[in-house]
Amino acid sequence: MPLVSIKRYLGEQEEQVLLRKVIALLLQGIADHAVCTDHLDFEQFKDRMKGFIAGLEPDHEVSHYLVLAGSVVQALEDYNQRAIRGLRLQGVEMQNMIAMLTQAVITISGGSDRSAGALSQIKKDLEKAGAVEDIQAVRMRLSECLEKVRAEVTRQRIESESLVLELKQSIMRAQDSALAISPGNDPVTGLPSQAAAKTAFADALRSGQRAYVVTLVTDRLQALNARFGKEMGDQVLREMRKHIESSIIREGDLLFRWGGPTFVAVLYRNDLVDHVRAGLRRVFDSRTDTSLDVGGRTVLIPLALAWTVMALIPPATNIPTFIDRFVAAQGTRDYC
């Protein structure tokens, strides 16, 4: 009777166990490292691979593993085809999004023929980029397109800034013209002059109302004229008029150009002089800056004032003397 080698039998069992382990590892690797384009489809594919792994029973013949391998290859092929279709659909969607965004930019900038033409070319370039398979080529083409976008945006920004500057200058010229419409007024600020102020003093005294005379001297006007020219000084005076009017002038109050850097205001107030002085201090003791155009460039200019206030009391002829003395005392401030 022939003897059966138990060692040989055990060796065959070990080989089958090892084979099942190798196949299970391969199937698990396929499941874990497949490309995910759709989460639900990816999870279903992984579940199918787990089913194949569960089908690795110890009592199966080698032929069963061959059949199993064929099923795995078919499942992988089907999944890959679906993934490729998903990637292509994503590419189409991305291309459509790019086209829509580009069209929106073209529509927004439709007022410029050059802009619309440049952006239309960008749209064509991006459509070509969507059909290129080599990712490096796609990156290079997109980089070129983005550079065109940056150049076009820069050009539009420069044109817009130039247009805004031109509009500002037109508005300033219109405002300057409006300030000087009244005949006999100061041609720079459009305000009534010193003679009208003296008449206003007498009228205020006759009215019997409590009134105050405020003298306001613009700082560094001569220094600005010397550095930037008289036109700059005139701009500062016009800005100073706006600043004073918006800060302290109420209905019934009057503002005058006394001459040079000086403005004079007549304020009708029922308050005591200390209260009026405190209000003026809150407004004028802090510097205000304004941006003015000087030869096509914008310069930040400080608007600062020296000021004093006095109650309007008779005789009216004494008031101009008080004003002129205060103005003369500010002469040293002009170049500070």
Buried (B, 14 or more C-beta within 10 A) or exposed (E): EEEEEEEEEEEEEEEBEEEBEEBBEBBBEBBEEBEEBBEEBBEEBBEBBEEBBEBBEEEBEEEEBEEBBEEBEEBBEEBEEBBEEBEEEEBEEEBEEBBEEBEEBBEEBEEBEEBBEBBEEBBEBBBBBBEBEEEEEBEEBBEEBEEBBEEBEEBBEEEEEEEEBEEEEEEBEEEBEEBBEEEEBBEBBBBBBBEBBBEBBBEBBEEEEBBBBBBBBBBBBBBBBBEBEEEBBBBBBBBBBBBBBEBBBEEEBBBBBBBEBBBBBBBBBEEEEEEBBEBBEEBBEEEBEBEBBBEEEEBEBEBBBBBBBBEBEEEBEEBBEEBBEBBEEBEEBBEE
